[in-house]
Amino acid sequence: MNKLLAGALFAAAAASSGCSSFKKEAREANPAPCPNVLVLSDAARALEFDGAQELVNIAYTAEITGLNIACRYFGDEPIDAEITIDMAFGKGPKGAEGEKHFKYFVAVTRKDLEVITKKEFIVAADFKGDKNLVFAEEEIDKIIIPRSNDEISGINFEIIVGLSLSAEQAIFNRSGKSLKFPDLK
């Protein structure tokens, strides 16, 4: 589990994402919702090929499958947020390693504006024996988003998550290509 982003300047957009607070008292005291947390669509999945971009040449896959946020803030204090990221990893026909490391990022932005801060993390997928599918839950438990006054709420910020991709992987994702699985009987 990764624990980080202490004292980071984070800002983000759109508000009504399911915000839950650490404690019931904190939820009642929050002046407004948590920052929106979202997966960057172009960086939601990664396919690593060993050869041409065909099903038989897939070495590894990664996908962000879910996000959750909890936050609290009082008066003019910073927003203290934590997120949980659910991921799935696959080993394809060309995958050889028993353990594979994947990179992902967490960024805080001002709503629909600039990135305030961004940090990369590494998660390991351990494909023991003949295991071809692995799930992970990563927790980032210290995202501190400073506010200039008590009128600035979580609605003014977004927390964006995505897999760190190579240029080739990003082009593949943006192309709209989809690998078709053969007929299974």
Secondary structure, 3 states (H helix, E strand, C coil): CCCCCCCCCCCCCCCCCCEECCCHHHHHHCCCCCCEEEECHHHCEEEEECCCCCHHHEEEEEEEEEEEEEEECCCCCCEEEEEEEEEEEEECCCCCCCEEEEEEEEEEEECCCCEEEEEEEEEEEECCCCCCEEEEEEEEEEEEECCCCCCCCHHHEEEEEEECCCHHHHHHHHCCCCCCCCCCC
